[in-house]
Amino acid sequence: MGSTLPDPMERCVTVVGGGLAGCEAALQLARRGVDVRLVEMKPLRRSPAHLSEALAELVCSNSLRSDRLHNAVGLLHEEMRRAGSIVLEAADASRVPAGGALAVDREGFSAHIDAAVRAHTRIEVVAEELRELPPSPAIVATGPLTADDLAARIREICGDALYFYDSIAPTVYADSLDMDVVYRASRYDEAGQGDYLNLPLDEAAYLAFVEELVRGEKVPLHAFEKALYFEGCLPIEVMAERGPKTLSFGPMKPVGLPDPRTGREPYAVVQLRQEDAGGTLYNLVGFQTKLRIGEQRRIFRSLPGMAGAVFARFGSAHRNTFIRSPDLLDAQLQHRQRDGLYFAGQIAGVEGYVESAALGLLAGVFLAARVRGEEAPEPPPTSALGALLGHVCRGPAGDFQPMNVNFGLFPPLEGPRRVPRREKHQRLAERALRDLEPWVASVRAVPA
């Protein structure tokens, strides 16, 4: 257990940050009879990555990644559904076609969560930029772009913050693409009409594109910063610099995407994923970038079918700040030296929308029990929620890095080790859902 409490605390909790983790935490608390003051600096101030005034704004991709149970994040989706997650509720309600992935209409997704938070009678949404840490009980879910003053206060109790760079892919209007070049398909989809738009490249076009990426002018880092990129979200030009064929084995991989007009796989493919319910906007999958805006326009328009592309949003890169959670947090996400102060979301050391929301859910469940003079158990380590919590709270502190959920975090299965990967992952998922069921029952929201 993360605490020897259960001393009841003040029945009003401050949640700092109106992103996915903060909104998830606020609703988990409120649904358990706890009053919440949700403090969000928008619209008074926005980070460089935010555009909307809505809570739970998606600032990067519109994809919550695979929704299939044999994938660790798909398993996490299902566990969060069973635990009553508002983020998964909103995602399911605003889903757009994306093959086996869970992609959402950006505005519909945020609007769903925003409405749920603001409608709850136990939640007060306060537009304010906090410059000091709030008194306990509180959850800090300020995300990877925590404002400087508050980040300085966090640093005082957490030591030096770590950072790496995360990147955003550009979005284009579908009606600006040349549909004589584009074809629709999902990878390995034999049924015909797939969920992705695809731009085929021959070898010459691909190599010319890679050369332009490498030569293109990038937004420079500050003198005191290092290019510590998250490997799962590398800027496309950084991948191109690793070798001329890197992209053709990565985001531009043509395998399973034959062009129906030729019956053959192109040398490389650019995939575009639907961003909104109406199919107006598409983002370039895997094309997160630190190229200057003018260079993005010039280089990406050189791709087949994009000569007249109109960009709704250009790519960008930003700094992600996070704490060394294994050194600082107990098993319930509470700061070991600051009673009643919890951390959730990306600042606690996870990567990805769903993982951030998962920590918000857990922090809300844990703190709600504490406020009520109880103690919630941690989810079993065999579950995706438990495995993710284990990485954050008991991971390798000396070399701690944010991580997406993955089956490598799970305890091994009993029995023979040499099992086909797909079968192994399916068995891990079945075990996880079976083991999680008592935990879900024990922490189910029953308002006081």
C-alpha beads as a LAMMPS data file, in Angstrom:
LAMMPS data file: protein, C-alpha beads

448 atoms
447 bonds

1 atom types
1 bond types

-500.0 500.0 xlo xhi
-500.0 500.0 ylo yhi
-500.0 500.0 zlo zhi

Masses

1 110.0

Atoms # bond

1 1 1 0.000 0.000 0.000
2 1 1 1.102 3.548 -0.597
3 1 1 0.012 4.892 2.799
4 1 1 -0.679 3.875 6.406
5 1 1 -3.481 6.462 6.605
6 1 1 -6.645 6.626 6.516
7 1 1 -6.903 9.969 8.317
8 1 1 -9.739 11.942 6.717
9 1 1 -8.700 15.219 5.108
10 1 1 -10.381 18.453 4.075
11 1 1 -13.306 17.483 1.829
12 1 1 -12.435 19.953 -0.934
13 1 1 -9.594 18.992 -3.263
14 1 1 -7.738 21.320 -5.616
15 1 1 -6.862 19.839 -8.998
16 1 1 -4.362 21.897 -10.955
17 1 1 -4.640 21.509 -14.723
18 1 1 -7.625 21.036 -17.014
19 1 1 -6.086 18.523 -19.392
20 1 1 -7.009 14.865 -19.686
21 1 1 -5.432 13.836 -16.374
22 1 1 -6.859 16.781 -14.431
23 1 1 -10.381 16.368 -15.808
24 1 1 -10.301 12.616 -15.210
25 1 1 -9.110 13.126 -11.626
26 1 1 -11.720 15.830 -10.955
27 1 1 -14.614 13.672 -12.111
28 1 1 -13.389 10.589 -10.236
29 1 1 -13.268 12.677 -7.067
30 1 1 -16.628 14.359 -7.642
31 1 1 -18.374 11.076 -8.418
32 1 1 -17.187 9.841 -5.015
33 1 1 -18.718 12.754 -3.139
34 1 1 -15.641 15.002 -2.948
35 1 1 -15.865 18.707 -3.767
36 1 1 -13.290 19.794 -6.341
37 1 1 -11.774 23.105 -7.314
38 1 1 -10.353 22.549 -10.820
39 1 1 -7.859 25.311 -11.639
40 1 1 -6.974 25.839 -15.312
41 1 1 -5.001 28.807 -16.637
42 1 1 -6.894 28.929 -19.955
43 1 1 -8.302 31.218 -21.275
44 1 1 -6.233 33.725 -19.282
45 1 1 -3.058 32.157 -20.629
46 1 1 -2.236 29.367 -23.061
47 1 1 0.846 27.231 -23.436
48 1 1 2.549 27.273 -26.866
49 1 1 0.740 24.035 -27.818
50 1 1 -2.818 25.037 -26.911
51 1 1 -5.363 26.746 -29.168
52 1 1 -8.821 26.002 -27.774
53 1 1 -10.543 27.342 -24.658
54 1 1 -12.043 23.912 -23.922
55 1 1 -10.884 21.614 -21.168
56 1 1 -9.176 18.353 -22.205
57 1 1 -7.807 19.815 -25.431
58 1 1 -5.844 17.394 -27.605
59 1 1 -2.622 19.165 -28.592
60 1 1 -0.895 16.449 -30.587
61 1 1 -2.447 13.567 -32.535
62 1 1 -6.180 12.818 -32.448
63 1 1 -5.405 9.120 -32.002
64 1 1 -5.515 7.267 -28.698
65 1 1 -3.682 4.468 -30.534
66 1 1 -4.729 0.811 -30.860
67 1 1 -8.063 -0.243 -29.414
68 1 1 -7.333 -3.966 -29.690
69 1 1 -6.901 -6.067 -26.571
70 1 1 -3.733 -7.768 -27.805
71 1 1 -2.104 -4.315 -27.701
72 1 1 -1.195 -2.944 -24.258
73 1 1 -2.805 0.451 -24.834
74 1 1 -5.965 -1.226 -26.146
75 1 1 -6.053 -3.213 -22.927
76 1 1 -5.623 0.006 -20.965
77 1 1 -8.602 1.456 -22.867
78 1 1 -10.789 -1.466 -21.788
79 1 1 -9.642 -1.312 -18.164
80 1 1 -10.414 2.393 -18.018
81 1 1 -13.847 1.843 -19.549
82 1 1 -14.594 -0.669 -16.799
83 1 1 -13.318 1.762 -14.163
84 1 1 -15.660 4.533 -15.382
85 1 1 -13.215 6.787 -17.228
86 1 1 -14.650 10.005 -18.685
87 1 1 -11.800 10.095 -21.215
88 1 1 -12.754 6.710 -22.671
89 1 1 -16.434 7.632 -22.536
90 1 1 -15.681 10.771 -24.567
91 1 1 -13.426 8.885 -26.975
92 1 1 -16.079 6.267 -27.706
93 1 1 -18.698 8.984 -28.205
94 1 1 -16.546 10.998 -30.653
95 1 1 -14.846 8.148 -32.492
96 1 1 -13.857 8.568 -36.154
97 1 1 -12.733 5.835 -38.592
98 1 1 -9.121 4.731 -38.027
99 1 1 -8.957 1.001 -38.586
100 1 1 -8.052 -0.734 -35.348
101 1 1 -7.068 2.533 -33.676
102 1 1 -9.237 4.688 -31.422
103 1 1 -9.135 8.093 -33.115
104 1 1 -11.504 10.904 -32.184
105 1 1 -13.032 14.085 -33.459
106 1 1 -10.909 16.626 -31.581
107 1 1 -13.611 19.175 -30.873
108 1 1 -16.268 16.596 -30.048
109 1 1 -13.936 14.780 -27.665
110 1 1 -12.972 17.911 -25.734
111 1 1 -16.550 19.226 -25.737
112 1 1 -17.829 15.987 -24.196
113 1 1 -15.371 16.146 -21.298
114 1 1 -15.729 19.919 -20.874
115 1 1 -19.504 19.575 -20.576
116 1 1 -19.279 16.696 -18.088
117 1 1 -16.859 18.584 -15.847
118 1 1 -18.745 21.876 -15.884
119 1 1 -22.115 20.188 -15.338
120 1 1 -21.056 18.342 -12.184
121 1 1 -22.377 20.130 -9.105
122 1 1 -19.321 19.193 -7.020
123 1 1 -16.795 20.724 -9.431
124 1 1 -15.930 24.420 -9.573
125 1 1 -13.831 25.369 -12.610
126 1 1 -11.560 28.325 -11.868
127 1 1 -9.695 30.213 -14.601
128 1 1 -6.439 31.146 -12.874
129 1 1 -2.713 30.713 -13.361
130 1 1 -1.377 29.349 -10.084
131 1 1 2.108 30.538 -9.221
132 1 1 2.372 28.571 -5.974
133 1 1 1.517 24.999 -5.116
134 1 1 -1.963 24.790 -3.560
135 1 1 -2.457 23.554 0.000
136 1 1 -3.236 19.879 0.449
137 1 1 -5.247 17.931 -0.474
138 1 1 -4.368 18.569 -4.107
139 1 1 -3.489 16.871 -7.369
140 1 1 -0.959 18.477 -9.698
141 1 1 -1.799 17.518 -13.277
142 1 1 -0.301 20.474 -15.098
143 1 1 1.157 18.408 -17.910
144 1 1 4.414 18.688 -19.809
145 1 1 4.131 22.444 -20.390
146 1 1 3.746 23.605 -16.791
147 1 1 3.996 27.391 -16.558
148 1 1 7.371 28.664 -15.396
149 1 1 6.412 30.035 -11.954
150 1 1 4.579 26.901 -10.876
151 1 1 7.294 24.713 -12.381
152 1 1 9.808 26.526 -10.175
153 1 1 7.744 25.719 -7.075
154 1 1 7.497 22.065 -8.133
155 1 1 11.248 22.003 -8.666
156 1 1 11.751 23.197 -5.085
157 1 1 10.120 20.048 -3.708
158 1 1 11.117 17.662 -6.498
159 1 1 14.644 18.686 -7.411
160 1 1 15.791 19.292 -10.961
161 1 1 13.129 18.538 -13.552
162 1 1 13.992 16.335 -16.503
163 1 1 12.857 17.104 -20.004
164 1 1 12.692 15.849 -23.541
165 1 1 11.068 17.167 -26.689
166 1 1 7.710 16.044 -28.002
167 1 1 6.391 16.942 -31.436
168 1 1 3.099 17.550 -33.233
169 1 1 2.223 16.453 -36.780
170 1 1 0.611 18.893 -39.247
171 1 1 -3.064 18.729 -40.240
172 1 1 -4.438 19.475 -43.735
173 1 1 -7.877 20.018 -45.254
174 1 1 -9.045 16.924 -47.125
175 1 1 -10.516 18.924 -49.993
176 1 1 -7.081 20.429 -50.715
177 1 1 -5.597 17.023 -51.582
178 1 1 -5.403 15.666 -55.133
179 1 1 -7.754 12.694 -55.001
180 1 1 -6.491 11.469 -58.370
181 1 1 -3.250 10.619 -56.547
182 1 1 -4.590 9.673 -53.127
183 1 1 -6.052 6.223 -52.477
184 1 1 -7.976 4.994 -49.468
185 1 1 -6.776 1.893 -47.579
186 1 1 -5.948 0.501 -44.150
187 1 1 -2.881 -1.665 -43.743
188 1 1 -3.573 -5.317 -44.683
189 1 1 -7.233 -4.437 -45.270
190 1 1 -8.560 -6.689 -48.030
191 1 1 -12.118 -5.401 -47.862
192 1 1 -11.451 -2.389 -50.085
193 1 1 -12.369 0.999 -48.611
194 1 1 -9.995 1.611 -45.714
195 1 1 -9.903 4.338 -43.078
196 1 1 -6.690 6.114 -44.148
197 1 1 -5.799 8.285 -47.118
198 1 1 -2.505 7.208 -48.689
199 1 1 0.007 9.076 -50.842
200 1 1 2.220 6.697 -52.879
201 1 1 5.877 7.539 -53.590
202 1 1 8.289 5.864 -55.977
203 1 1 11.934 5.535 -54.984
204 1 1 13.080 8.761 -56.640
205 1 1 10.313 10.827 -55.035
206 1 1 10.964 9.249 -51.640
207 1 1 14.728 9.901 -51.692
208 1 1 14.182 13.486 -52.850
209 1 1 11.737 14.022 -49.973
210 1 1 14.183 12.595 -47.423
211 1 1 16.935 14.856 -48.726
212 1 1 14.703 17.906 -48.343
213 1 1 13.795 16.903 -44.777
214 1 1 17.456 16.672 -43.836
215 1 1 18.317 19.980 -45.502
216 1 1 15.198 21.833 -44.285
217 1 1 15.554 24.682 -41.829
218 1 1 14.522 23.727 -38.285
219 1 1 13.440 25.781 -35.299
220 1 1 16.644 25.925 -33.190
221 1 1 16.895 24.815 -29.595
222 1 1 17.912 27.315 -26.952
223 1 1 21.601 27.291 -26.064
224 1 1 20.949 25.621 -22.694
225 1 1 18.759 22.844 -24.079
226 1 1 19.597 19.375 -25.325
227 1 1 17.644 17.503 -28.011
228 1 1 16.326 14.747 -25.718
229 1 1 13.492 13.439 -27.887
230 1 1 11.064 10.720 -26.869
231 1 1 11.838 7.767 -29.153
232 1 1 8.169 7.024 -29.726
233 1 1 7.479 10.497 -31.099
234 1 1 10.610 11.547 -33.000
235 1 1 10.399 14.483 -35.402
236 1 1 10.328 13.135 -38.941
237 1 1 13.464 15.049 -39.895
238 1 1 15.350 13.452 -36.974
239 1 1 14.344 10.031 -38.278
240 1 1 15.461 11.043 -41.787
241 1 1 18.872 12.031 -40.438
242 1 1 19.390 8.458 -39.185
243 1 1 19.615 7.114 -42.739
244 1 1 17.896 7.416 -46.127
245 1 1 15.782 4.268 -45.630
246 1 1 14.725 4.877 -42.034
247 1 1 11.359 6.414 -42.919
248 1 1 10.521 3.640 -45.391
249 1 1 10.730 1.200 -42.475
250 1 1 8.921 3.594 -40.121
251 1 1 5.983 5.968 -40.672
252 1 1 6.295 5.720 -44.489
253 1 1 6.332 1.906 -44.551
254 1 1 4.318 0.675 -47.592
255 1 1 3.812 -2.907 -46.390
256 1 1 0.165 -3.981 -46.568
257 1 1 -0.873 -0.881 -48.547
258 1 1 -0.972 -1.829 -52.245
259 1 1 -2.135 0.897 -54.601
260 1 1 -5.437 -0.410 -56.059
261 1 1 -4.612 1.219 -59.386
262 1 1 -1.460 -0.860 -59.842
263 1 1 -2.011 -3.777 -57.475
264 1 1 1.531 -3.225 -56.132
265 1 1 2.936 -1.714 -52.968
266 1 1 4.629 1.668 -53.614
267 1 1 8.229 2.241 -52.537
268 1 1 6.909 4.367 -49.650
269 1 1 3.562 5.729 -48.463
270 1 1 2.408 8.757 -46.516
271 1 1 -0.706 7.942 -44.486
272 1 1 -3.243 10.561 -43.420
273 1 1 -5.675 9.882 -40.568
274 1 1 -9.081 11.501 -40.183
275 1 1 -9.197 14.187 -37.466
276 1 1 -12.879 15.112 -37.287
277 1 1 -16.262 13.416 -37.577
278 1 1 -17.050 15.142 -40.859
279 1 1 -13.844 14.008 -42.558
280 1 1 -12.744 17.593 -43.238
281 1 1 -9.334 17.394 -41.561
282 1 1 -6.554 14.812 -41.845
283 1 1 -3.200 14.643 -40.075
284 1 1 0.010 13.263 -41.559
285 1 1 0.666 10.133 -39.513
286 1 1 4.143 10.085 -37.982
287 1 1 5.028 13.507 -39.433
288 1 1 5.622 15.327 -36.144
289 1 1 8.222 17.958 -36.890
290 1 1 10.434 20.820 -35.774
291 1 1 10.744 22.278 -39.281
292 1 1 10.002 25.973 -39.639
293 1 1 6.488 26.690 -40.899
294 1 1 7.665 27.919 -44.299
295 1 1 9.748 24.783 -44.727
296 1 1 6.821 22.562 -43.745
297 1 1 4.676 24.195 -46.401
298 1 1 7.379 23.870 -49.064
299 1 1 8.584 20.344 -48.295
300 1 1 5.257 18.675 -47.547
301 1 1 3.679 20.193 -50.654
302 1 1 6.345 18.386 -52.677
303 1 1 4.677 15.077 -51.763
304 1 1 2.448 13.436 -54.400
305 1 1 -1.117 14.670 -54.030
306 1 1 -0.201 17.588 -51.754
307 1 1 0.853 20.272 -54.224
308 1 1 -2.183 22.356 -53.254
309 1 1 -2.433 21.262 -49.632
310 1 1 -3.959 23.793 -47.257
311 1 1 -2.728 23.408 -43.682
312 1 1 -5.170 23.743 -40.807
313 1 1 -2.336 23.315 -38.330
314 1 1 1.412 23.134 -38.765
315 1 1 3.638 20.783 -36.825
316 1 1 5.664 21.930 -33.856
317 1 1 7.903 20.692 -31.054
318 1 1 7.800 21.593 -27.395
319 1 1 9.506 20.768 -24.151
320 1 1 7.988 18.144 -21.852
321 1 1 8.743 18.518 -18.147
322 1 1 8.408 15.590 -15.760
323 1 1 9.534 14.596 -12.284
324 1 1 11.612 11.619 -11.144
325 1 1 8.559 9.862 -9.781
326 1 1 10.220 6.678 -8.395
327 1 1 12.351 8.888 -6.130
328 1 1 9.481 11.142 -5.103
329 1 1 6.081 9.442 -5.123
330 1 1 4.629 6.642 -3.033
331 1 1 2.612 3.769 -4.499
332 1 1 -0.505 5.961 -4.647
333 1 1 1.085 8.915 -6.501
334 1 1 1.474 11.014 -3.323
335 1 1 4.644 13.026 -2.736
336 1 1 6.567 11.313 0.050
337 1 1 7.621 14.587 1.680
338 1 1 4.407 16.570 1.128
339 1 1 1.389 14.935 2.749
340 1 1 -1.742 15.136 0.611
341 1 1 -0.011 16.350 -2.564
342 1 1 -0.496 13.984 -5.508
343 1 1 0.838 14.067 -9.071
344 1 1 -0.881 12.766 -12.202
345 1 1 -0.532 12.867 -15.965
346 1 1 2.573 13.392 -18.051
347 1 1 4.345 15.413 -15.383
348 1 1 4.391 12.215 -13.287
349 1 1 6.357 10.364 -15.944
350 1 1 4.116 8.737 -18.521
351 1 1 3.813 9.362 -22.239
352 1 1 0.536 9.436 -24.158
353 1 1 -3.016 10.693 -23.789
354 1 1 -4.417 7.469 -22.364
355 1 1 -1.567 6.901 -19.935
356 1 1 -1.922 10.484 -18.656
357 1 1 -5.648 10.047 -18.138
358 1 1 -5.023 6.694 -16.421
359 1 1 -2.863 8.383 -13.774
360 1 1 -5.571 11.021 -13.343
361 1 1 -8.113 8.257 -12.757
362 1 1 -5.878 6.523 -10.217
363 1 1 -4.983 9.730 -8.371
364 1 1 -8.666 10.634 -8.162
365 1 1 -9.603 7.207 -6.811
366 1 1 -6.757 7.181 -4.271
367 1 1 -7.324 10.706 -2.983
368 1 1 -11.122 10.326 -2.821
369 1 1 -10.657 7.372 -0.481
370 1 1 -8.163 9.335 1.609
371 1 1 -10.539 12.276 1.958
372 1 1 -13.252 9.917 3.136
373 1 1 -10.997 8.372 5.773
374 1 1 -10.554 5.171 3.775
375 1 1 -7.803 3.657 1.690
376 1 1 -8.187 2.409 -1.863
377 1 1 -6.085 -0.565 -2.925
378 1 1 -3.711 -0.273 -5.867
379 1 1 -4.785 -2.085 -9.030
380 1 1 -3.135 -5.498 -9.470
381 1 1 0.322 -5.401 -11.108
382 1 1 -0.942 -7.847 -13.734
383 1 1 -3.311 -5.150 -15.086
384 1 1 -2.361 -2.341 -17.439
385 1 1 -3.298 0.211 -14.773
386 1 1 -1.146 -1.580 -12.207
387 1 1 1.783 -2.061 -14.579
388 1 1 1.756 1.628 -15.495
389 1 1 1.540 2.650 -11.843
390 1 1 4.451 0.335 -11.091
391 1 1 6.613 2.012 -13.731
392 1 1 5.875 5.455 -12.306
393 1 1 6.248 4.635 -8.628
394 1 1 8.744 1.772 -8.634
395 1 1 10.612 2.211 -11.915
396 1 1 14.384 2.680 -12.387
397 1 1 14.806 5.995 -10.601
398 1 1 18.377 6.605 -11.704
399 1 1 17.518 6.373 -15.390
400 1 1 13.812 7.159 -15.244
401 1 1 12.146 8.147 -18.517
402 1 1 8.467 8.646 -19.442
403 1 1 6.990 5.570 -21.064
404 1 1 3.900 4.411 -22.901
405 1 1 2.154 1.373 -21.467
406 1 1 3.582 -1.831 -22.947
407 1 1 3.510 -5.536 -22.163
408 1 1 7.151 -5.380 -21.074
409 1 1 5.929 -3.716 -17.851
410 1 1 3.701 -6.685 -16.957
411 1 1 4.721 -9.659 -14.774
412 1 1 5.478 -12.681 -16.981
413 1 1 2.915 -15.385 -17.573
414 1 1 3.241 -18.696 -15.827
415 1 1 4.002 -21.718 -17.979
416 1 1 6.078 -22.071 -21.169
417 1 1 7.989 -18.939 -22.142
418 1 1 8.142 -19.647 -25.874
419 1 1 4.610 -18.655 -26.910
420 1 1 3.715 -16.785 -30.140
421 1 1 3.653 -13.078 -29.399
422 1 1 0.021 -12.549 -30.384
423 1 1 -1.102 -15.460 -28.188
424 1 1 1.069 -14.246 -25.314
425 1 1 -0.414 -10.750 -25.462
426 1 1 -3.941 -12.141 -25.625
427 1 1 -3.301 -14.232 -22.532
428 1 1 -1.798 -11.243 -20.708
429 1 1 -4.918 -9.234 -21.549
430 1 1 -7.266 -11.980 -20.360
431 1 1 -5.335 -12.289 -17.095
432 1 1 -5.364 -8.512 -16.634
433 1 1 -9.122 -8.128 -17.029
434 1 1 -9.791 -11.114 -14.777
435 1 1 -7.477 -9.822 -12.034
436 1 1 -8.761 -6.252 -12.324
437 1 1 -12.415 -7.134 -11.764
438 1 1 -12.253 -7.212 -7.916
439 1 1 -10.345 -3.921 -7.876
440 1 1 -12.960 -2.202 -10.034
441 1 1 -15.689 -3.489 -7.721
442 1 1 -13.827 -2.287 -4.625
443 1 1 -13.270 1.276 -5.858
444 1 1 -16.538 1.809 -7.755
445 1 1 -17.879 5.323 -7.318
446 1 1 -20.534 5.498 -4.595
447 1 1 -21.120 9.219 -3.794
448 1 1 -21.234 10.091 -0.135

Bonds

1 1 1 2
2 1 2 3
3 1 3 4
4 1 4 5
5 1 5 6
6 1 6 7
7 1 7 8
8 1 8 9
9 1 9 10
10 1 10 11
11 1 11 12
12 1 12 13
13 1 13 14
14 1 14 15
15 1 15 16
16 1 16 17
17 1 17 18
18 1 18 19
19 1 19 20
20 1 20 21
21 1 21 22
22 1 22 23
23 1 23 24
24 1 24 25
25 1 25 26
26 1 26 27
27 1 27 28
28 1 28 29
29 1 29 30
30 1 30 31
31 1 31 32
32 1 32 33
33 1 33 34
34 1 34 35
35 1 35 36
36 1 36 37
37 1 37 38
38 1 38 39
39 1 39 40
40 1 40 41
41 1 41 42
42 1 42 43
43 1 43 44
44 1 44 45
45 1 45 46
46 1 46 47
47 1 47 48
48 1 48 49
49 1 49 50
50 1 50 51
51 1 51 52
52 1 52 53
53 1 53 54
54 1 54 55
55 1 55 56
56 1 56 57
57 1 57 58
58 1 58 59
59 1 59 60
60 1 60 61
61 1 61 62
62 1 62 63
63 1 63 64
64 1 64 65
65 1 65 66
66 1 66 67
67 1 67 68
68 1 68 69
69 1 69 70
70 1 70 71
71 1 71 72
72 1 72 73
73 1 73 74
74 1 74 75
75 1 75 76
76 1 76 77
77 1 77 78
78 1 78 79
79 1 79 80
80 1 80 81
81 1 81 82
82 1 82 83
83 1 83 84
84 1 84 85
85 1 85 86
86 1 86 87
87 1 87 88
88 1 88 89
89 1 89 90
90 1 90 91
91 1 91 92
92 1 92 93
93 1 93 94
94 1 94 95
95 1 95 96
96 1 96 97
97 1 97 98
98 1 98 99
99 1 99 100
100 1 100 101
101 1 101 102
102 1 102 103
103 1 103 104
104 1 104 105
105 1 105 106
106 1 106 107
107 1 107 108
108 1 108 109
109 1 109 110
110 1 110 111
111 1 111 112
112 1 112 113
113 1 113 114
114 1 114 115
115 1 115 116
116 1 116 117
117 1 117 118
118 1 118 119
119 1 119 120
120 1 120 121
121 1 121 122
122 1 122 123
123 1 123 124
124 1 124 125
125 1 125 126
126 1 126 127
127 1 127 128
128 1 128 129
129 1 129 130
130 1 130 131
131 1 131 132
132 1 132 133
133 1 133 134
134 1 134 135
135 1 135 136
136 1 136 137
137 1 137 138
138 1 138 139
139 1 139 140
140 1 140 141
141 1 141 142
142 1 142 143
143 1 143 144
144 1 144 145
145 1 145 146
146 1 146 147
147 1 147 148
148 1 148 149
149 1 149 150
150 1 150 151
151 1 151 152
152 1 152 153
153 1 153 154
154 1 154 155
155 1 155 156
156 1 156 157
157 1 157 158
158 1 158 159
159 1 159 160
160 1 160 161
161 1 161 162
162 1 162 163
163 1 163 164
164 1 164 165
165 1 165 166
166 1 166 167
167 1 167 168
168 1 168 169
169 1 169 170
170 1 170 171
171 1 171 172
172 1 172 173
173 1 173 174
174 1 174 175
175 1 175 176
176 1 176 177
177 1 177 178
178 1 178 179
179 1 179 180
180 1 180 181
181 1 181 182
182 1 182 183
183 1 183 184
184 1 184 185
185 1 185 186
186 1 186 187
187 1 187 188
188 1 188 189
189 1 189 190
190 1 190 191
191 1 191 192
192 1 192 193
193 1 193 194
194 1 194 195
195 1 195 196
196 1 196 197
197 1 197 198
198 1 198 199
199 1 199 200
200 1 200 201
201 1 201 202
202 1 202 203
203 1 203 204
204 1 204 205
205 1 205 206
206 1 206 207
207 1 207 208
208 1 208 209
209 1 209 210
210 1 210 211
211 1 211 212
212 1 212 213
213 1 213 214
214 1 214 215
215 1 215 216
216 1 216 217
217 1 217 218
218 1 218 219
219 1 219 220
220 1 220 221
221 1 221 222
222 1 222 223
223 1 223 224
224 1 224 225
225 1 225 226
226 1 226 227
227 1 227 228
228 1 228 229
229 1 229 230
230 1 230 231
231 1 231 232
232 1 232 233
233 1 233 234
234 1 234 235
235 1 235 236
236 1 236 237
237 1 237 238
238 1 238 239
239 1 239 240
240 1 240 241
241 1 241 242
242 1 242 243
243 1 243 244
244 1 244 245
245 1 245 246
246 1 246 247
247 1 247 248
248 1 248 249
249 1 249 250
250 1 250 251
251 1 251 252
252 1 252 253
253 1 253 254
254 1 254 255
255 1 255 256
256 1 256 257
257 1 257 258
258 1 258 259
259 1 259 260
260 1 260 261
261 1 261 262
262 1 262 263
263 1 263 264
264 1 264 265
265 1 265 266
266 1 266 267
267 1 267 268
268 1 268 269
269 1 269 270
270 1 270 271
271 1 271 272
272 1 272 273
273 1 273 274
274 1 274 275
275 1 275 276
276 1 276 277
277 1 277 278
278 1 278 279
279 1 279 280
280 1 280 281
281 1 281 282
282 1 282 283
283 1 283 284
284 1 284 285
285 1 285 286
286 1 286 287
287 1 287 288
288 1 288 289
289 1 289 290
290 1 290 291
291 1 291 292
292 1 292 293
293 1 293 294
294 1 294 295
295 1 295 296
296 1 296 297
297 1 297 298
298 1 298 299
299 1 299 300
300 1 300 301
301 1 301 302
302 1 302 303
303 1 303 304
304 1 304 305
305 1 305 306
306 1 306 307
307 1 307 308
308 1 308 309
309 1 309 310
310 1 310 311
311 1 311 312
312 1 312 313
313 1 313 314
314 1 314 315
315 1 315 316
316 1 316 317
317 1 317 318
318 1 318 319
319 1 319 320
320 1 320 321
321 1 321 322
322 1 322 323
323 1 323 324
324 1 324 325
325 1 325 326
326 1 326 327
327 1 327 328
328 1 328 329
329 1 329 330
330 1 330 331
331 1 331 332
332 1 332 333
333 1 333 334
334 1 334 335
335 1 335 336
336 1 336 337
337 1 337 338
338 1 338 339
339 1 339 340
340 1 340 341
341 1 341 342
342 1 342 343
343 1 343 344
344 1 344 345
345 1 345 346
346 1 346 347
347 1 347 348
348 1 348 349
349 1 349 350
350 1 350 351
351 1 351 352
352 1 352 353
353 1 353 354
354 1 354 355
355 1 355 356
356 1 356 357
357 1 357 358
358 1 358 359
359 1 359 360
360 1 360 361
361 1 361 362
362 1 362 363
363 1 363 364
364 1 364 365
365 1 365 366
366 1 366 367
367 1 367 368
368 1 368 369
369 1 369 370
370 1 370 371
371 1 371 372
372 1 372 373
373 1 373 374
374 1 374 375
375 1 375 376
376 1 376 377
377 1 377 378
378 1 378 379
379 1 379 380
380 1 380 381
381 1 381 382
382 1 382 383
383 1 383 384
384 1 384 385
385 1 385 386
386 1 386 387
387 1 387 388
388 1 388 389
389 1 389 390
390 1 390 391
391 1 391 392
392 1 392 393
393 1 393 394
394 1 394 395
395 1 395 396
396 1 396 397
397 1 397 398
398 1 398 399
399 1 399 400
400 1 400 401
401 1 401 402
402 1 402 403
403 1 403 404
404 1 404 405
405 1 405 406
406 1 406 407
407 1 407 408
408 1 408 409
409 1 409 410
410 1 410 411
411 1 411 412
412 1 412 413
413 1 413 414
414 1 414 415
415 1 415 416
416 1 416 417
417 1 417 418
418 1 418 419
419 1 419 420
420 1 420 421
421 1 421 422
422 1 422 423
423 1 423 424
424 1 424 425
425 1 425 426
426 1 426 427
427 1 427 428
428 1 428 429
429 1 429 430
430 1 430 431
431 1 431 432
432 1 432 433
433 1 433 434
434 1 434 435
435 1 435 436
436 1 436 437
437 1 437 438
438 1 438 439
439 1 439 440
440 1 440 441
441 1 441 442
442 1 442 443
443 1 443 444
444 1 444 445
445 1 445 446
446 1 446 447
447 1 447 448
